Amino acid sequence: MNALQKTPIVTYVTRVGLSLEMDPDVCSAVMTASVVGPEMVRELGIKMAHRMERIAAIMELLATKGFIFEINKQVVYACSNKVEAQEIKRCMLNAGFKDREFQVLLEYTRGWGML
């Protein structure tokens, strides 16, 4: 068998993006509260801690599926070339996560020739 026969025609990587930034709507709601002071900052801290806990829980689920993790700026990326994008999205939704908590990206690479 030559090298071309061993190379798959198309390979893919499923990437799940988890933003470490706070939802702008939540920040805006807390920051425009009628009470400005230390309680506002504490409330924002509670919301941020909840967001980080949700990200950690998603990462735990993805780790059980064999995803590996990398961080780039304010985003954690979970990557797999074994799990399809729709499969992992369905899995996360079934586990109780909301689609606004993550972004699923599917990247294809052509091995050789025409698609």
Buried (B, 14 or more C-beta within 10 A) or exposed (E): EEEEEEEEEEEBBBBBEBBEEBBEEBBEEBEEEEEEEEEBEEBBEEBBEEBEEBBEBBBEBBEEBEBEEEEEEEBBBBBBEEBEBEBBBEBBEEEEBEEEBBBBEEEEEEEEEEE
